[in-house]
């Protein structure tokens, strides 16, 4: 499956962006190669500006003991009563954390277009088939 990336938002646009996160899904897919095990962590967000996605690769030594506990960190940004800016989210998720990297990476792109929503759905189905862990927070 090929994906066409849309132009990412610039840093000033991201800083001004106000977003409300409705729910979140994480898909953990193991990657094996050269005797190493790594994990592809895919974040899918449903937000007030549309679906957003990001992906991060974690090395075996960075893998948390429990993915559900690890993912629970996102609970504090979901379903707030009002939209927030990037600074608020960064503060909630700890600036240098993997959680914040995933979230900010998702904000760097926007899936407002209908075509992007279809690609989002297709990618989600593939990840559901391949994931060893699936976590949904809403």
LINWO-V659611 format. One record per residue. N is the residue number from 0. PHI is phi in whole degrees, -180 to 180 (none if undefined). PSI is psi in radians with two decimals (999 if undefined). Layout:
n:N phi:PHI psi:PSI
n:N phi:PHI psi:PSI
This chain:
n:0 phi:none psi:2.26
n:1 phi:-100 psi:2.57
n:2 phi:-121 psi:2.43
n:3 phi:-104 psi:2.11
n:4 phi:-84 psi:2.45
n:5 phi:-93 psi:2.87
n:6 phi:-63 psi:2.19
n:7 phi:-70 psi:2.72
n:8 phi:-70 psi:2.60
n:9 phi:-79 psi:2.84
n:10 phi:-57 psi:-0.82
n:11 phi:-61 psi:-0.65
n:12 phi:-65 psi:-0.67
n:13 phi:-66 psi:-0.74
n:14 phi:-63 psi:-0.53
n:15 phi:-88 psi:-0.24
n:16 phi:-66 psi:2.26
n:17 phi:-108 psi:2.19
n:18 phi:-134 psi:2.50
n:19 phi:-119 psi:2.18
n:20 phi:-93 psi:2.14
n:21 phi:-89 psi:-0.78
n:22 phi:-156 psi:2.94
n:23 phi:-141 psi:2.49
n:24 phi:-130 psi:2.44
n:25 phi:-121 psi:2.35
n:26 phi:-121 psi:2.15
n:27 phi:-108 psi:2.04
n:28 phi:-119 psi:2.15
n:29 phi:-74 psi:2.47
n:30 phi:-120 psi:2.16
n:31 phi:-117 psi:2.33
n:32 phi:-174 psi:2.44
n:33 phi:55 psi:0.58
n:34 phi:78 psi:-0.04
n:35 phi:-100 psi:2.54
n:36 phi:-112 psi:2.22
n:37 phi:-128 psi:2.94
n:38 phi:-128 psi:2.24
n:39 phi:-92 psi:2.05
n:40 phi:-104 psi:2.00
n:41 phi:-108 psi:2.19
n:42 phi:-107 psi:2.21
n:43 phi:-118 psi:2.18
n:44 phi:-119 psi:2.40
n:45 phi:-103 psi:2.09
n:46 phi:-128 psi:3.03
n:47 phi:-67 psi:-0.28
n:48 phi:-105 psi:0.12
n:49 phi:115 psi:-3.14
n:50 phi:-72 psi:2.44
n:51 phi:-130 psi:2.53
n:52 phi:-136 psi:2.74
n:53 phi:-156 psi:2.92
n:54 phi:-144 psi:2.51
n:55 phi:-141 psi:2.45
n:56 phi:-101 psi:2.22
n:57 phi:-111 psi:2.38
n:58 phi:-73 psi:2.81
n:59 phi:-55 psi:-0.70
n:60 phi:-72 psi:-0.26
n:61 phi:-93 psi:-0.13
n:62 phi:-64 psi:2.27
n:63 phi:-71 psi:2.76
n:64 phi:-66 psi:-0.57
n:65 phi:-140 psi:2.01
n:66 phi:-65 psi:-0.61
n:67 phi:-65 psi:-0.81
n:68 phi:-62 psi:-0.73
n:69 phi:-61 psi:-0.76
n:70 phi:-71 psi:-0.43
n:71 phi:-61 psi:-0.37
n:72 phi:-55 psi:-0.55
n:73 phi:-71 psi:-0.32
n:74 phi:-56 psi:-0.59
n:75 phi:-72 psi:-0.17
n:76 phi:-106 psi:-0.03
n:77 phi:-96 psi:2.39
n:78 phi:59 psi:0.67
n:79 phi:-69 psi:2.79
n:80 phi:-71 psi:-0.33
n:81 phi:-141 psi:2.78
n:82 phi:-70 psi:2.70
n:83 phi:-132 psi:2.85
n:84 phi:-93 psi:3.05
n:85 phi:-60 psi:-0.66
n:86 phi:-59 psi:-0.72
n:87 phi:-63 psi:-0.81
n:88 phi:-63 psi:-0.74
n:89 phi:-60 psi:-0.71
n:90 phi:-65 psi:-0.72
n:91 phi:-67 psi:-0.61
n:92 phi:-100 psi:0.10
n:93 phi:67 psi:2.02
n:94 phi:-50 psi:-0.76
n:95 phi:-100 psi:0.28
n:96 phi:-84 psi:2.80
n:97 phi:-62 psi:-0.61
n:98 phi:-59 psi:-0.83
n:99 phi:-67 psi:-0.66
n:100 phi:-60 psi:-0.79
n:101 phi:-62 psi:-0.82
n:102 phi:-65 psi:-0.85
n:103 phi:-65 psi:-0.63
n:104 phi:-63 psi:-0.69
n:105 phi:-64 psi:-0.69
n:106 phi:-69 psi:-0.40
n:107 phi:-68 psi:-0.27
n:108 phi:-125 psi:2.84
n:109 phi:-132 psi:2.41
n:110 phi:-112 psi:0.72
n:111 phi:-68 psi:-0.47
n:112 phi:-75 psi:2.55
n:113 phi:-57 psi:-0.70
n:114 phi:-60 psi:-0.70
n:115 phi:-65 psi:-0.62
n:116 phi:-65 psi:-0.66
n:117 phi:-67 psi:-0.77
n:118 phi:-63 psi:-0.71
n:119 phi:-57 psi:-0.80
n:120 phi:-66 psi:-0.74
n:121 phi:-65 psi:-0.76
n:122 phi:-64 psi:-0.68
n:123 phi:-60 psi:-0.76
n:124 phi:-62 psi:-0.74
n:125 phi:-64 psi:-0.76
n:126 phi:-65 psi:-0.65
n:127 phi:-59 psi:-0.62
n:128 phi:-72 psi:-0.58
n:129 phi:-101 psi:-0.26
n:130 phi:-72 psi:2.46
n:131 phi:-91 psi:-0.35
n:132 phi:-136 psi:2.45
n:133 phi:-134 psi:2.23
n:134 phi:-131 psi:2.28
n:135 phi:-126 psi:2.21
n:136 phi:-121 psi:2.38
n:137 phi:-150 psi:999
